[in-house]
Amino acid sequence: MGSVRFRCLKCKVEEDVPENIVEMMDNFDGGDLSVPPRFNCEICTGGIMEPIDYKTKDGRHYKIK
């Protein structure tokens, strides 16, 4: 199993997260398909980490523009 690269939308720090963890995070958003899996940045205050380019097993594609 691989990993997914995340980037903070505020401070731009990047982090690799194991795919199985990303899949679990994707289920925590209440089923909102418009929202990518994300979490709070541990480096800056108020930043949100989102996948740079991630395609789910069911075909949804999230990409930071």
BAFI-3210 file (N, C-alpha, C; in Angstrom, 3 decimals, decimal comma, padded with zeros to 6 digits):
// residues 65
n [1|2|3|4|5|6|7|8|9|10|11|12|13|14|15|16|17|18|19|20|21|22|23|24|25|26|27|28|29|30|31|32|33|34|35|36|37|38|39|40|41|42|43|44|45|46|47|48|49|50|51|52|53|54|55|56|57|58|59|60|61|62|63|64|65]
n.u [000,851|000,465|001,185|-000,340|000,188|-000,069|-000,859|-000,550|-002,959|-002,461|000,264|001,770|003,329|004,258|003,191|003,404|000,885|-000,208|-002,098|-004,216|-004,927|-005,794|-008,073|-009,685|-009,986|-011,462|-013,964|-014,805|-015,974|-018,704|-019,879|-019,888|-019,296|-018,112|-016,089|-012,691|-010,634|-009,293|-007,241|-006,185|-003,399|-000,312|001,785|001,278|-001,044|-004,412|-004,291|-005,241|-004,783|-004,788|-005,243|-002,827|-003,112|-005,389|-007,084|-009,970|-010,977|-013,494|-013,530|-013,684|-012,045|-009,648|-007,938|-005,532|-005,699]
n.v [-001,176|002,245|005,762|008,997|012,253|015,160|018,652|021,646|024,142|026,635|027,122|025,655|023,385|019,973|016,535|012,995|010,574|007,401|005,368|003,764|005,120|007,540|006,663|005,978|008,544|009,748|008,707|009,990|012,450|012,658|011,740|013,614|014,115|016,181|017,155|016,759|014,215|015,409|017,136|018,878|021,066|020,411|022,098|024,866|027,351|026,936|025,992|023,790|020,516|019,061|016,541|016,513|015,323|012,968|009,962|008,251|004,879|004,469|006,141|008,947|012,073|014,144|017,172|019,598|022,835]
n.w [000,000|-000,743|-000,308|000,253|-000,806|001,075|001,393|003,242|003,142|004,041|005,117|003,362|003,886|003,361|003,568|003,740|003,836|004,853|002,590|003,618|005,950|004,879|003,525|005,713|006,869|004,881|005,276|007,549|007,110|007,061|004,765|002,718|-000,492|-001,864|-000,371|000,197|001,828|004,845|007,295|010,302|010,164|011,743|011,950|011,500|012,764|012,301|009,707|007,013|005,970|002,809|000,251|-002,360|-004,858|-005,332|-005,868|-005,150|-004,256|-005,315|-007,458|-007,195|-007,586|-006,198|-006,248|-005,582|-006,753]
ca.u [000,000|001,253|000,838|-000,923|000,873|-000,945|-000,242|-001,309|-003,441|-002,000|001,723|002,312|004,121|003,732|003,337|002,888|-000,010|-000,525|-003,395|-005,273|-005,335|-006,559|-009,382|-010,438|-010,314|-012,480|-015,249|-015,123|-016,555|-020,149|-020,354|-019,915|-018,374|-017,439|-015,002|-011,633|-010,162|-008,401|-006,963|-005,536|-001,940|000,353|002,875|000,763|-002,338|-005,531|-004,109|-005,906|-004,042|-005,618|-004,427|-002,398|-003,737|-005,830|-008,249|-010,507|-011,254|-014,756|-013,357|-013,662|-010,693|-009,418|-006,654|-005,351|-005,454]
ca.v [000,000|003,457|006,913|010,143|013,494|016,235|019,985|022,614|025,232|027,903|027,275|024,893|022,231|018,743|015,334|011,757|009,856|006,082|005,292|003,199|006,186|008,487|006,047|006,133|009,970|010,052|008,291|010,811|013,746|012,563|011,327|014,737|013,765|017,374|017,493|015,744|013,874|016,473|017,209|020,117|021,110|020,441|023,075|026,232|027,446|027,197|025,417|022,526|019,647|018,387|015,768|017,240|014,627|011,702|009,331|007,233|003,575|004,537|007,000|010,401|012,615|015,412|017,732|021,010|023,632]
ca.w [000,000|-000,893|000,505|-000,431|-000,427|001,515|001,517|004,033|002,302|004,624|005,196|002,224|004,286|002,775|004,397|003,170|004,741|004,293|001,906|004,459|006,865|004,060|003,293|006,955|007,005|003,885|005,839|008,716|006,741|007,021|003,453|001,778|-001,572|-002,380|000,545|000,215|003,170|005,322|008,725|010,716|010,073|013,036|011,887|011,647|013,423|011,409|008,378|006,699|005,059|001,809|-000,686|-003,554|-005,978|-004,752|-006,478|-004,248|-004,875|-006,074|-008,630|-006,946|-007,770|-005,511|-006,647|-005,240|-007,977]
c.u [000,893|000,838|000,280|-000,231|-000,166|-000,155|-001,157|-001,687|-002,957|-000,488|002,473|003,229|003,458|004,051|002,747|002,073|-000,328|-001,949|-004,511|-005,782|-006,190|-007,961|-010,259|-010,874|-011,441|-013,869|-015,701|-015,851|-018,080|-020,717|-020,437|-018,858|-017,642|-016,227|-013,944|-011,285|-009,175|-008,249|-006,252|-004,026|-001,344|001,464|002,374|-000,596|-003,407|-005,394|-004,812|-005,054|-005,037|-004,706|-004,081|-003,079|-004,099|-007,092|-008,701|-010,758|-012,543|-014,718|-013,409|-012,225|-010,618|-008,040|-006,617|-005,021|-004,402]
c.v [001,235|004,549|008,019|011,388|014,567|017,535|020,869|023,778|026,589|028,063|026,489|023,730|020,983|017,550|014,141|011,022|008,502|006,041|004,759|004,228|007,206|007,947|006,163|007,585|010,342|009,670|009,163|012,104|013,713|012,224|012,440|014,498|014,968|017,765|016,396|015,356|014,949|016,422|018,516|019,997|021,211|021,489|024,496|026,205|027,772|026,638|024,082|021,779|018,957|017,615|016,605|016,645|013,218|011,216|008,199|005,930|003,588|005,593|008,503|010,896|013,986|015,897|019,202|021,744|024,664]
c.w [000,000|000,069|-000,385|000,100|-000,116|001,598|002,356|003,123|002,797|004,537|004,116|002,605|003,689|003,665|003,651|004,229|004,100|003,728|002,794|005,471|006,109|003,800|004,535|007,131|006,052|004,389|007,004|008,369|006,615|005,660|002,428|000,706|-002,146|-001,545|000,507|001,647|003,613|006,829|009,018|010,617|011,472|013,083|012,129|012,340|012,390|010,015|008,230|005,678|004,132|000,862|-001,917|-004,777|-005,499|-005,448|-005,562|-005,002|-005,688|-007,180|-008,414|-007,027|-007,106|-005,904|-006,249|-006,527|-007,758]
res [m|g|s|v|r|f|r|c|l|k|c|k|v|e|e|d|v|p|e|n|i|v|e|m|m|d|n|f|d|g|g|d|l|s|v|p|p|r|f|n|c|e|i|c|t|g|g|i|m|e|p|i|d|y|k|t|k|d|g|r|h|y|k|i|k]
***
